[in-house]
Amino acid sequence: MAPETAVPPVLDLTQDVAALTAAIMDIESVSGNETVLADAVEAALRSLPHLEVTRNGDSVVARTSLGRAERVILAGHLDTVPLPTTPGSRGTVPSSWEGDVLYGRGATDMKGGVAVQLAIAATVPEPVKDVTFIFYDHEEVAAAKSGLGRLVRENRDLLDADFGILLEPTNGTVEGGCNGTIRFEATTRGLAAHSARAWMGENAIHAAAPILSRLAAYEPATVDVDGLDYRESMNAVKIHGGTAGNVIPDACVVEINYRFAPDKTPEQAEAHVRELLTGFDLVRTDSSAGARPGLTAPAAASFVAAVGREPLPKYGWTDVARLGEIGIPAVNFGPGDPLLAHSDNEHVAADAIRACLASLTRWLA
């Protein structure tokens, strides 16, 4: 007999959007385990006759084709970070309610945003702008695994748009663009010796002190980019060296992360770090460009007006940068406090999800 095909959970896209968020959260989708949720999302979207649906791995793209003058993207990732192991944690699966507050993994990052996308797909069948809904996998892990990156490579034609909104948590405020990020390893060398005869060696950890001193004294800039002030930062984020408690260390590595404003390219950011740490052995280990605010797009002004709040900059890196790289100006806008993302106490207020849906519905309907 042929093996039975698993039936995906049924998602009711017309129920209260906060209840829909809980239903999505209850389908565990830690990075690498998004298939069941992707199946459920795909099945729900294929039931809507006004959408054209495409599946790529565990990413799902749904599009209206109404011939509107503008096309916008609403994007969100399906995966979460791993479940907490701390006893008594509220950031679990399944979700739980405490009054009007929803607790569980993904509550803020970013099942509320995904629920809003799905609700709009179901309840706004004739938007004033054509909409491309993107639900993608592997956002919370190495960039090489990104489902959105895979869509850019393999289904670029589906992503053409005039403006994009990434429904990451922003406390219901438009956050334009994002800072870029770049990392380095700074290595100092020494000479190993027995610590009882330290004068016979050269201490590589001590040799790293000037690196730490320069970083501690560094004054990060605040850079105006298209009217938004992006705060930069440069920090040592990890240090390791030494082999044993009785050996003078012959090598030490300081890992450095620079978050740079989107007026700079990664190459310009690298030059800035190398200038600060002149004289030290630096190896660039990774980088991701930032994204300009995206507020100059024609659709942005009407969206900001629909939200009714002054836009802010996004200090962290998000996938708006991937959209920016292919020429689509984009902003972040979603329910929930980003400071709660990945926490053992992850939660979101039901009213925050409903307010996000109301803002986007006003804009699109």
C-alpha positions as CSV (number, residue, x, y, z in Angstrom):
1,M,0.0,0.0,0.0
2,A,1.1,3.5,-0.7
3,P,2.1,5.5,2.4
4,E,-0.5,7.9,3.7
5,T,0.1,11.5,3.0
6,A,0.0,13.7,6.1
7,V,-2.9,16.2,6.1
8,P,-1.7,19.6,7.2
9,P,-3.5,21.4,10.0
10,V,-6.4,23.5,8.8
11,L,-6.0,27.3,9.4
12,D,-9.1,29.4,9.5
13,L,-7.9,32.7,8.0
14,T,-11.2,34.5,8.7
15,Q,-11.1,34.1,12.5
16,D,-9.9,36.8,14.9
17,V,-6.4,37.5,13.9
18,A,-5.1,37.0,17.5
19,A,-6.7,33.5,17.6
20,L,-5.1,32.8,14.2
21,T,-1.8,33.8,15.6
22,A,-2.2,31.3,18.4
23,A,-3.2,28.6,15.9
24,I,0.0,29.3,13.9
25,M,2.2,29.3,17.0
26,D,0.8,25.9,17.9
27,I,2.4,24.4,14.8
28,E,6.0,24.0,16.0
29,S,8.3,25.5,13.3
30,V,11.9,25.8,14.7
31,S,14.3,26.5,11.8
32,G,14.6,23.4,9.7
33,N,11.2,22.1,10.8
34,E,8.9,24.5,8.9
35,T,7.3,21.9,6.5
36,V,4.1,21.3,8.5
37,L,3.4,25.0,8.9
38,A,4.3,25.7,5.2
39,D,1.9,22.9,4.2
40,A,-0.9,24.5,6.3
41,V,-0.2,28.0,4.9
42,E,-0.1,26.7,1.3
43,A,-3.3,24.8,1.7
44,A,-5.1,27.8,3.2
45,L,-3.9,30.1,0.4
46,R,-4.7,27.7,-2.4
47,S,-8.3,27.8,-1.1
48,L,-8.5,31.5,-2.1
49,P,-9.4,31.8,-5.8
50,H,-8.1,35.3,-6.2
51,L,-4.5,34.2,-5.5
52,E,-1.8,32.5,-7.6
53,V,0.3,30.3,-5.3
54,T,3.8,29.0,-5.8
55,R,5.7,26.7,-3.4
56,N,9.5,26.6,-3.3
57,G,10.8,24.3,-0.6
58,D,9.2,25.5,2.6
59,S,8.6,29.0,1.2
60,V,5.2,30.0,-0.2
61,V,4.4,32.9,-2.5
62,A,0.9,34.1,-3.2
63,R,0.0,36.9,-5.6
64,T,-2.9,38.9,-6.7
65,S,-3.0,39.9,-10.4
66,L,-5.6,42.7,-10.6
67,G,-3.7,45.0,-13.0
68,R,-3.2,47.6,-10.3
69,A,-0.7,50.5,-10.9
70,E,1.4,49.4,-8.0
71,R,2.5,46.1,-6.5
72,V,3.6,45.7,-2.9
73,I,5.2,42.9,-0.9
74,L,4.1,41.7,2.5
75,A,6.7,39.3,3.8
76,G,7.3,37.2,6.9
77,H,9.3,34.2,8.0
78,L,7.7,31.0,9.2
79,D,10.5,29.7,11.4
80,T,11.4,30.4,15.0
81,V,14.5,30.0,17.2
82,P,14.7,26.8,19.2
83,L,12.3,26.3,22.1
84,P,13.5,27.3,25.6
85,T,14.9,24.8,28.0
86,T,14.5,26.9,31.2
87,P,11.9,25.4,33.5
88,G,8.8,27.6,33.8
89,S,9.5,29.4,30.5
90,R,6.5,30.9,28.8
91,G,8.1,30.9,25.3
92,T,6.9,27.5,24.5
93,V,4.8,25.5,22.0
94,P,1.8,25.2,22.3
95,S,0.9,28.8,23.1
96,S,-1.0,30.0,26.1
97,W,-3.2,33.0,27.0
98,E,-3.0,35.1,30.1
99,G,-5.9,37.5,29.8
100,D,-5.5,39.2,26.4
101,V,-1.8,38.5,26.2
102,L,-0.6,35.5,24.1
103,Y,2.6,33.7,25.3
104,G,4.8,31.2,23.4
105,R,7.6,30.8,20.9
106,G,7.1,33.1,17.9
107,A,4.6,35.4,19.6
108,T,6.6,38.4,18.6
109,D,9.1,37.0,16.1
110,M,7.0,36.7,14.1
111,K,3.8,34.7,14.1
112,G,1.7,37.8,14.8
113,G,3.0,39.3,11.6
114,V,2.4,36.1,9.6
115,A,-1.2,35.9,10.9
116,V,-1.8,39.5,9.7
117,Q,-0.5,38.5,6.2
118,L,-2.8,35.6,6.1
119,A,-5.8,37.6,7.3
120,I,-5.3,40.2,4.7
121,A,-4.9,37.5,2.0
122,A,-8.3,36.1,3.0
123,T,-10.3,39.3,3.8
124,V,-9.0,41.8,1.2
125,P,-9.6,40.0,-2.1
126,E,-9.5,43.2,-4.2
127,P,-6.8,45.4,-2.7
128,V,-6.1,48.8,-4.2
129,K,-2.6,47.6,-4.9
130,D,-1.6,44.2,-6.2
131,V,0.0,42.3,-3.3
132,T,2.7,39.6,-3.2
133,F,2.5,37.6,0.0
134,I,5.8,35.9,0.9
135,F,6.1,33.3,3.6
136,Y,9.7,32.0,3.9
137,D,11.8,29.5,5.8
138,H,15.2,29.6,7.5
139,E,15.4,33.2,8.6
140,E,16.7,32.5,12.1
141,V,19.8,30.6,10.9
142,A,22.8,31.1,8.7
143,A,22.2,33.4,5.7
144,A,23.1,30.7,3.2
145,K,20.0,28.8,4.2
146,S,17.6,31.7,3.9
147,G,14.3,30.9,2.1
148,L,14.0,34.5,1.0
149,G,17.5,34.3,-0.5
150,R,16.6,31.1,-2.3
151,L,13.5,32.8,-3.7
152,V,15.6,35.7,-5.0
153,R,17.9,33.2,-6.7
154,E,15.2,30.8,-8.1
155,N,12.0,32.8,-8.4
156,R,13.1,36.3,-8.9
157,D,10.3,37.0,-11.3
158,L,7.7,36.5,-8.5
159,L,9.3,39.2,-6.4
160,D,9.0,42.2,-8.6
161,A,7.3,45.0,-6.7
162,D,7.4,48.8,-6.1
163,F,7.5,48.6,-2.3
164,G,7.9,46.0,0.5
165,I,6.8,45.6,4.1
166,L,8.5,43.0,6.3
167,L,6.2,42.2,9.2
168,E,8.9,41.9,11.8
169,P,7.9,43.2,15.3
170,T,8.2,47.0,15.6
171,N,5.6,47.8,18.2
172,G,3.3,48.9,15.5
173,T,5.6,51.7,14.2
174,V,7.1,51.9,10.7
175,E,10.9,51.3,11.0
176,G,12.7,52.2,7.9
177,G,15.5,50.2,6.4
178,C,18.1,48.7,8.7
179,N,21.7,49.0,9.8
180,G,24.3,46.8,8.1
181,T,26.5,44.4,10.0
182,I,30.1,43.2,9.6
183,R,32.3,41.0,11.7
184,F,36.1,40.5,12.1
185,E,38.5,38.4,14.0
186,A,41.5,40.3,15.3
187,T,44.4,37.9,16.2
188,T,47.4,38.6,18.3
189,R,50.4,36.3,18.5
190,G,52.7,35.5,21.4
191,L,55.2,32.9,22.5
192,A,54.1,30.0,24.7
193,A,56.0,29.3,27.9
194,H,55.4,27.8,31.4
195,S,53.6,30.3,33.5
196,A,56.1,29.8,36.3
197,R,58.7,31.2,33.8
198,A,56.5,33.8,32.1
199,W,59.5,35.9,31.1
200,M,60.4,33.2,28.7
201,G,57.2,33.8,26.7
202,E,55.1,36.5,25.2
203,N,51.5,36.8,26.4
204,A,49.1,37.0,23.3
205,I,46.1,37.9,25.6
206,H,48.0,40.8,27.0
207,A,48.8,41.9,23.5
208,A,45.1,42.2,22.8
209,A,44.7,44.9,25.4
210,P,45.2,47.8,22.9
211,I,42.4,46.3,20.7
212,L,40.0,46.4,23.7
213,S,41.2,49.9,24.7
214,R,40.5,51.3,21.2
215,L,37.1,49.7,21.1
216,A,36.2,50.9,24.6
217,A,37.2,54.4,23.7
218,Y,35.4,54.3,20.3
219,E,32.6,56.8,20.0
220,P,30.0,55.5,17.6
221,A,28.3,57.9,15.2
222,T,24.6,58.7,14.7
223,V,24.1,59.1,11.0
224,D,21.1,60.8,9.3
225,V,20.0,58.8,6.3
226,D,17.0,60.2,4.4
227,G,15.7,61.8,7.5
228,L,16.1,58.9,10.0
229,D,18.9,58.8,12.6
230,Y,20.8,55.5,12.6
231,R,22.9,54.7,15.7
232,E,26.0,52.8,15.0
233,S,28.0,50.6,17.3
234,M,31.3,48.7,17.3
235,N,32.1,46.1,20.0
236,A,34.1,43.2,21.0
237,V,31.6,40.4,21.2
238,K,33.8,37.4,22.0
239,I,37.4,36.8,23.0
240,H,39.3,33.5,23.3
241,G,42.8,32.4,23.7
242,G,45.1,30.2,25.9
243,T,45.5,26.5,26.2
244,A,45.9,25.7,29.9
245,G,46.1,27.3,33.3
246,N,49.9,27.0,33.5
247,V,50.8,28.1,29.9
248,I,51.5,31.6,28.7
249,P,49.1,31.9,25.7
250,D,50.6,32.2,22.2
251,A,47.5,33.3,20.4
252,C,44.4,35.3,21.2
253,V,41.4,36.1,19.0
254,V,39.0,39.1,19.6
255,E,35.7,38.9,17.6
256,I,34.4,42.3,16.6
257,N,31.0,43.3,15.3
258,Y,30.3,46.7,13.7
259,R,26.7,47.8,13.1
260,F,26.9,50.5,10.5
261,A,24.4,53.0,9.1
262,P,22.9,52.3,5.7
263,D,24.8,55.2,4.1
264,K,27.8,52.9,4.0
265,T,28.7,49.8,1.9
266,P,30.3,46.8,3.6
267,E,33.6,47.8,1.9
268,Q,33.4,51.3,3.5
269,A,32.5,49.8,6.8
270,E,35.5,47.5,6.6
271,A,37.8,50.4,5.8
272,H,36.5,52.2,8.9
273,V,37.2,49.2,11.2
274,R,40.7,48.7,9.7
275,E,41.5,52.4,10.2
276,L,40.5,52.1,13.9
277,L,42.6,49.0,14.4
278,T,45.6,49.8,12.3
279,G,48.5,47.5,13.1
280,F,46.5,44.5,14.0
281,D,45.8,41.3,12.0
282,L,42.1,41.5,11.0
283,V,40.2,38.9,9.0
284,R,36.6,39.8,7.9
285,T,34.4,36.8,8.6
286,D,31.0,38.0,7.3
287,S,29.0,41.0,6.4
288,S,25.5,42.1,5.3
289,A,24.7,45.4,3.7
290,G,22.1,47.6,5.4
291,A,19.1,49.1,3.6
292,R,18.1,52.7,3.2
293,P,14.8,53.8,4.9
294,G,12.6,53.0,1.9
295,L,10.4,56.0,2.7
296,T,11.0,57.7,-0.7
297,A,8.8,55.1,-2.5
298,P,5.5,56.6,-3.6
299,A,3.6,53.9,-1.7
300,A,5.5,54.7,1.5
301,A,3.9,58.0,2.2
302,S,0.4,56.6,2.0
303,F,1.4,53.7,4.2
304,V,2.9,55.9,6.9
305,A,-0.3,58.0,6.8
306,A,-2.4,54.9,7.3
307,V,-0.2,53.8,10.3
308,G,-0.4,57.4,11.8
309,R,3.0,57.3,13.6
310,E,6.3,59.0,12.9
311,P,8.7,56.4,11.3
312,L,11.8,55.3,13.2
313,P,15.1,53.7,12.1
314,K,15.7,50.0,12.4
315,Y,19.0,49.4,14.2
316,G,19.2,45.7,13.8
317,W,19.6,43.9,10.5
318,T,16.5,42.5,8.8
319,D,15.5,41.0,5.4
320,V,14.5,44.5,4.1
321,A,18.2,44.5,3.1
322,R,17.6,41.5,0.8
323,L,14.7,43.4,-0.8
324,G,16.8,46.5,-1.1
325,E,19.6,44.6,-2.9
326,I,17.1,43.7,-5.7
327,G,15.9,47.3,-5.9
328,I,12.8,47.1,-3.8
329,P,12.5,49.9,-1.1
330,A,11.1,48.3,2.1
331,V,10.3,49.0,5.7
332,N,9.7,46.9,8.8
333,F,6.2,47.0,10.4
334,G,4.6,44.4,12.7
335,P,3.0,43.7,16.0
336,G,4.9,43.1,19.2
337,D,7.9,44.4,21.1
338,P,11.1,43.4,19.3
339,L,13.0,43.3,22.7
340,L,10.9,40.2,23.6
341,A,11.9,38.3,20.5
342,H,13.7,34.9,21.3
343,S,13.1,35.5,25.0
344,D,11.8,32.9,27.5
345,N,9.0,35.3,28.2
346,E,8.0,35.9,24.6
347,H,4.5,37.4,24.3
348,V,2.3,39.7,22.4
349,A,-0.9,41.6,23.2
350,A,-3.9,40.6,21.1
351,D,-4.8,44.2,20.5
352,A,-1.4,44.8,19.0
353,I,-2.0,42.2,16.3
354,R,-5.5,43.6,15.6
355,A,-4.1,47.1,15.3
356,C,-1.5,46.0,12.8
357,L,-4.1,44.3,10.7
358,A,-6.3,47.4,10.9
359,S,-3.5,49.7,9.6
360,L,-2.7,47.5,6.7
361,T,-6.4,46.9,5.8
362,R,-7.0,50.7,5.8
363,W,-4.1,51.1,3.4
364,L,-4.9,48.2,1.1
365,A,-8.7,48.2,1.1
